[in-house]
Amino acid sequence: MMLRASVEMQGGEVDLNAVTKAGHDAGEFIEGSAQLVAFAEAMVEGSPADVARARAELIDRLGAEKFVRAAGVVGNFQRMVRIADATGIPLDGVVMALTEDFREGLGVNSFDGASRSTELGAVGRLGGRVLRKLSNTIFSLLPKLSRGGGTAKDSRAS
């Protein structure tokens, strides 16, 4: 959700299906998205040869510095997911509500760990829709506020 909001805030679009569907490109706004996904998949499920090939393609596309950052993200994510899976941590109600609109489409609800999260009732789904609209509105205002585009900054000065 944060990625999509961040990209939309900057006037771009992102296809989150790239995260779960091999060969799917996230869009122009995320540089090297196909190589990033291929590298992450190779790190999780690939052979050493797959990792070497994906690493070389990613370095070729983004350069060594961005590759190091991507490798750090993959490693940290792996660590967090393994801890969450090992301890059986479910998604909390707020995360369930905020992500309902894309979890099913991405196939996240079919992951083993998804069974530990409690499905939302009608009130939770309605609350999620309201929270998503509210958060999208807030995210769309952030660039204006950070550039001093009027609103909060000006009202404090007077």
C-alpha positions in Angstrom: 0.0 0.0 0.0 2.8 2.4 0.9 4.6 1.7 -2.4 1.5 2.4 -4.4 0.7 5.6 -2.5 4.2 6.8 -2.8 4.3 6.3 -6.6 0.9 7.8 -7.0 1.9 10.8 -4.9 4.6 11.5 -7.5 2.2 11.2 -10.4 3.1 7.7 -11.4 1.4 4.3 -11.6 2.5 0.9 -10.4 1.2 -2.6 -11.1 1.6 -4.6 -7.8 1.0 -7.8 -9.7 4.8 -7.7 -10.5 5.4 -8.8 -6.9 3.6 -12.1 -7.3 3.5 -12.8 -11.1 6.8 -13.8 -12.7 7.8 -11.7 -15.6 5.3 -9.0 -14.8 6.7 -5.5 -14.9 5.7 -3.0 -12.2 5.8 -0.1 -14.7 8.1 2.6 -15.9 8.0 4.4 -12.5 10.1 1.7 -10.8 13.4 1.5 -12.4 14.5 -2.1 -13.1 11.4 -3.6 -11.6 11.6 -6.8 -13.7 15.2 -7.3 -12.6 14.4 -6.5 -9.0 11.6 -9.1 -8.9 13.8 -11.7 -10.7 16.6 -11.1 -8.1 14.2 -11.4 -5.2 12.7 -14.6 -6.6 16.1 -16.1 -7.3 17.2 -15.3 -3.7 14.1 -17.0 -2.2 13.6 -20.0 -4.6 16.5 -20.1 -7.1 19.6 -22.1 -7.5 23.0 -20.6 -7.1 23.1 -20.2 -10.9 19.7 -18.4 -10.9 21.0 -16.0 -8.2 24.2 -15.3 -10.1 22.3 -14.6 -13.3 19.7 -12.4 -11.6 22.5 -10.6 -9.7 24.4 -9.9 -12.9 21.3 -8.6 -14.7 20.4 -6.4 -11.7 23.9 -4.9 -11.5 23.9 -4.4 -15.2 20.5 -2.6 -15.1 20.9 -0.5 -11.9 24.6 -0.4 -11.0 26.4 -1.8 -8.0 25.3 0.7 -5.4 21.6 0.1 -6.1 22.2 -3.6 -6.2 23.7 -3.5 -2.7 20.6 -1.7 -1.4 18.3 -4.2 -3.1 20.2 -7.1 -1.6 19.9 -5.6 1.8 16.1 -5.2 1.4 15.8 -8.9 0.3 17.9 -10.1 3.2 15.9 -8.0 5.7 12.6 -9.0 4.3 13.6 -12.7 4.4 14.6 -12.3 8.0 11.3 -10.6 9.0 9.1 -13.1 7.1 10.9 -16.1 8.6 10.4 -14.7 12.1 6.8 -13.9 11.5 6.1 -17.4 10.0 8.0 -19.2 12.8 6.1 -17.4 15.5 2.8 -17.5 13.7 2.2 -13.7 13.7 -1.1 -12.9 12.0 -1.9 -9.7 10.3 -3.7 -7.3 12.7 -7.1 -5.9 11.9 -5.9 -2.5 10.7 -3.4 -4.2 8.2 -6.2 -6.6 7.1 -8.5 -3.6 6.5 -6.0 -1.5 4.7 -4.8 -4.3 2.4 -8.1 -6.1 1.6 -8.4 -4.5 -1.8 -5.2 -6.1 -3.2 -4.4 -9.1 -1.0 -6.8 -11.4 -3.0 -5.7 -10.1 -6.4 -2.0 -10.7 -5.6 -2.7 -14.2 -4.2 -1.5 -13.3 -0.7 -4.6 -14.8 0.9 -3.4 -18.2 -0.4 -0.1 -18.1 1.5 0.2 -20.5 4.4 0.5 -17.8 7.0 -2.7 -16.1 5.8 -4.8 -18.8 7.6 -3.6 -17.3 11.0 -5.2 -13.9 10.3 -8.8 -13.4 11.1 -11.0 -12.4 8.2 -12.8 -9.1 8.4 -16.5 -8.8 9.0 -18.7 -6.2 7.2 -17.8 -3.4 9.6 -14.1 -4.1 9.2 -14.4 -4.1 5.4 -16.3 -0.8 5.5 -13.7 0.6 7.9 -10.9 -0.5 5.6 -12.5 1.3 2.6 -12.8 4.5 4.7 -9.2 4.2 6.0 -7.8 3.6 2.5 -9.6 6.7 1.2 -8.4 8.7 4.1 -4.8 7.5 3.8 -4.8 8.2 0.0 -6.0 11.7 0.7 -3.3 12.2 3.3 -0.6 10.8 1.0 -1.7 13.1 -1.8 -1.3 16.1 0.5 2.2 15.3 1.7 4.1 16.6 -1.3 2.3 20.0 -1.0 3.0 20.2 2.7 6.7 19.2 2.3 7.2 21.9 -0.4 5.5 24.5 1.8 2.5 24.7 -0.6 0.2 26.6 1.6 -1.9 25.0 4.3 -0.2 23.9 7.6 3.1 25.8 7.2 1.4 29.1 6.4 -1.1 28.9 9.2 1.6 28.5 11.8 3.4 31.6 10.6 0.4 33.9 11.1 
